Amino acid sequence: MRCERAAGRSITHLASPHDTPRGSGIVDVSRGAGGVSVRSIVIIPTYNERENLPSLVRAVLAVDPSLDVLVVDDGSPDGTGELAEDLARETGRVRVIHRPGKQGLGTAYLTGFRYALAHGYDVVVEMDGDGSHRPQDLPRLLRAAATADVVVGSRAVPGGRVEGWPLLRRLVSRWGSLYARLLLGLPVRDCTK
């Protein structure tokens, strides 16, 4: 784990599974630093993720019984939004926002952040619906969030890795992050997640 200070904020970068102690995989996200009660939500934007969504949502919810999920669906023609509604009814811990048509990943996260702020969540996690972010990393991220303002699960720090990406996608991600870092003066190595 590597910590930085930027603009008065602490940023914790996690990469290797050895960065923080392992526990049972269950983390009490209902209590933050000093035992203060916190509310946590994982935002999952979707577009045609019907095959991935049930297992992803169940794995996220298994991390802790107080963790909620917000699915932001962009009118998936494969029925992902309807499946998300079924998961909401089944679990009581899933919320769903239906957006008309494909509006993009960035705006889906912004919609999710607005929802989280409007509904009093203290910790907000973003996780892609395609399975490229691992639910088993959530306990480490949530533990780190108890002592940091921002926690970044990154593939661009020692111990981080990318699996199954073609060379072109890896290069575009690396160059995109470098461009954003230079343009915005960011201390974060992986601006593209």
C-alpha positions as CSV (number, residue, x, y, z in Angstrom):
1,M,0.0,0.0,0.0
2,R,1.2,3.5,-0.8
3,C,-0.2,6.7,0.7
4,E,0.1,10.2,-0.6
5,R,-1.1,13.6,0.3
6,A,-2.6,15.8,-2.4
7,A,-4.4,19.1,-1.9
8,G,-4.9,18.3,1.8
9,R,-6.4,14.9,1.0
10,S,-4.9,11.5,1.7
11,I,-4.9,9.1,-1.2
12,T,-4.2,5.4,-0.6
13,H,-3.1,3.2,-3.6
14,L,-3.7,-0.5,-3.3
15,A,-2.3,-3.1,-5.6
16,S,-0.9,-6.4,-4.3
17,P,-3.0,-8.7,-2.2
18,H,-0.1,-8.5,0.3
19,D,-0.7,-4.7,0.8
20,T,-3.1,-5.1,3.8
21,P,-3.7,-8.0,6.2
22,R,-6.1,-10.6,5.0
23,G,-9.1,-11.5,7.1
24,S,-12.1,-13.7,6.4
25,G,-12.9,-11.5,3.4
26,I,-15.8,-10.0,5.4
27,V,-15.3,-6.5,6.5
28,D,-17.6,-4.5,8.8
29,V,-18.3,-1.5,6.5
30,S,-20.9,-0.2,8.9
31,R,-18.2,1.2,11.2
32,G,-15.5,3.6,10.2
33,A,-12.5,5.0,12.0
34,G,-13.3,5.3,15.7
35,G,-16.4,3.1,15.5
36,V,-18.4,5.8,13.8
37,S,-21.3,4.5,11.7
38,V,-20.8,4.8,8.0
39,R,-23.0,3.9,5.0
40,S,-21.3,2.4,1.9
41,I,-22.5,1.8,-1.6
42,V,-21.0,0.2,-4.7
43,I,-22.0,1.8,-8.0
44,I,-22.1,-0.6,-10.9
45,P,-22.9,1.0,-14.4
46,T,-24.3,-1.5,-16.9
47,Y,-25.0,-1.9,-20.5
48,N,-25.7,-5.4,-21.7
49,E,-24.3,-7.1,-18.6
50,R,-27.1,-9.6,-18.0
51,E,-24.6,-12.5,-17.9
52,N,-22.3,-10.9,-15.4
53,L,-24.6,-9.0,-13.1
54,P,-26.1,-11.7,-10.8
55,S,-22.8,-13.2,-9.8
56,L,-21.1,-9.8,-9.5
57,V,-23.9,-8.3,-7.3
58,R,-24.1,-11.4,-5.1
59,A,-20.3,-11.3,-4.6
60,V,-20.3,-7.6,-3.7
61,L,-23.2,-8.1,-1.2
62,A,-21.4,-11.0,0.4
63,V,-18.6,-8.7,1.4
64,D,-20.7,-7.2,4.2
65,P,-24.4,-7.3,5.1
66,S,-24.5,-3.5,5.4
67,L,-23.1,-2.8,2.0
68,D,-25.5,-1.6,-0.7
69,V,-25.3,-1.7,-4.5
70,L,-26.5,0.8,-7.0
71,V,-26.9,-0.4,-10.6
72,V,-27.0,2.4,-13.2
73,D,-28.4,0.8,-16.4
74,D,-28.3,2.6,-19.7
75,G,-31.3,1.0,-21.2
76,S,-29.6,-2.4,-21.9
77,P,-31.5,-4.2,-24.8
78,D,-30.5,-7.5,-23.2
79,G,-32.7,-7.0,-20.2
80,T,-30.0,-6.1,-17.7
81,G,-32.1,-3.4,-16.1
82,E,-35.0,-5.7,-15.5
83,L,-32.7,-8.3,-14.0
84,A,-31.3,-5.6,-11.7
85,E,-34.8,-4.9,-10.6
86,D,-35.3,-8.6,-9.8
87,L,-32.0,-8.5,-7.7
88,A,-33.3,-5.4,-5.9
89,R,-36.6,-7.2,-5.0
90,E,-34.7,-10.4,-4.0
91,T,-32.0,-8.7,-1.8
92,G,-33.5,-5.4,-0.6
93,R,-30.0,-4.0,-0.8
94,V,-29.8,-3.2,-4.5
95,R,-31.1,0.1,-6.0
96,V,-31.5,0.6,-9.7
97,I,-31.5,3.7,-11.9
98,H,-32.7,3.3,-15.4
99,R,-31.3,5.8,-17.9
100,P,-32.8,6.1,-21.5
101,G,-30.2,4.8,-23.9
102,K,-26.4,4.4,-23.8
103,Q,-25.0,7.6,-22.2
104,G,-21.5,6.3,-21.3
105,L,-19.6,5.1,-18.3
106,G,-18.4,8.5,-17.0
107,T,-21.9,9.9,-16.8
108,A,-23.2,6.7,-15.2
109,Y,-20.7,7.1,-12.4
110,L,-21.6,10.8,-12.0
111,T,-25.3,9.7,-11.7
112,G,-24.3,7.2,-9.1
113,F,-22.2,9.7,-7.1
114,R,-25.1,12.1,-7.1
115,Y,-27.4,9.4,-5.9
116,A,-25.0,8.4,-3.1
117,L,-24.6,12.0,-1.9
118,A,-28.3,12.6,-2.0
119,H,-29.0,9.5,0.0
120,G,-26.4,10.0,2.7
121,Y,-23.7,7.5,1.8
122,D,-20.3,8.1,3.4
123,V,-18.3,5.7,1.3
124,V,-18.8,5.3,-2.5
125,V,-17.1,2.6,-4.5
126,E,-17.1,2.3,-8.3
127,M,-17.0,-1.1,-9.9
128,D,-17.4,-1.9,-13.6
129,G,-20.2,-4.3,-14.5
130,D,-18.0,-6.4,-16.9
131,G,-16.2,-8.2,-14.1
132,S,-12.9,-6.3,-14.7
133,H,-12.9,-5.2,-11.0
134,R,-12.8,-8.0,-8.5
135,P,-15.3,-8.1,-5.6
136,Q,-12.7,-9.9,-3.5
137,D,-10.6,-6.7,-3.4
138,L,-13.5,-4.7,-1.7
139,P,-12.5,-5.6,1.9
140,R,-9.0,-4.2,1.4
141,L,-10.4,-1.0,-0.3
142,L,-13.0,-0.5,2.4
143,R,-10.5,-1.0,5.3
144,A,-8.2,1.5,3.6
145,A,-11.1,3.9,3.3
146,A,-11.5,4.1,7.1
147,T,-8.2,6.1,7.2
148,A,-8.0,7.8,3.8
149,D,-10.0,10.4,1.9
150,V,-9.6,8.6,-1.4
151,V,-8.6,4.9,-2.1
152,V,-7.5,3.9,-5.6
153,G,-7.4,0.2,-6.6
154,S,-4.8,0.6,-9.3
155,R,-3.0,-1.6,-11.8
156,A,-0.3,1.0,-12.2
157,V,1.5,0.7,-8.9
158,P,4.0,-2.0,-7.8
159,G,2.1,-5.3,-7.4
160,G,-0.7,-4.1,-9.7
161,R,-1.4,-6.0,-12.9
162,V,-3.6,-6.3,-16.0
163,E,-4.9,-9.6,-17.1
164,G,-6.4,-10.5,-20.5
165,W,-6.1,-7.1,-22.1
166,P,-4.7,-6.9,-25.7
167,L,-1.6,-4.8,-26.2
168,L,-3.5,-1.9,-27.8
169,R,-5.9,-1.6,-24.8
170,R,-3.0,-1.6,-22.4
171,L,-1.2,1.1,-24.4
172,V,-4.3,3.3,-24.7
173,S,-4.9,3.0,-20.9
174,R,-1.2,3.9,-20.1
175,W,-1.1,6.8,-22.5
176,G,-4.5,8.1,-21.4
177,S,-3.4,8.1,-17.8
178,L,-0.1,9.8,-18.6
179,Y,-1.9,12.5,-20.6
180,A,-4.5,13.1,-17.8
181,R,-1.7,13.2,-15.1
182,L,0.3,15.8,-17.1
183,L,-2.7,17.9,-18.1
184,L,-4.3,18.0,-14.7
185,G,-1.2,17.6,-12.5
186,L,-2.6,14.6,-10.8
187,P,-0.5,12.4,-8.4
188,V,-2.5,9.3,-9.3
189,R,-0.8,6.9,-11.7
190,D,-3.9,5.2,-13.1
191,C,-6.5,7.8,-14.1
192,T,-8.4,5.4,-16.3
193,K,-9.0,2.8,-13.5
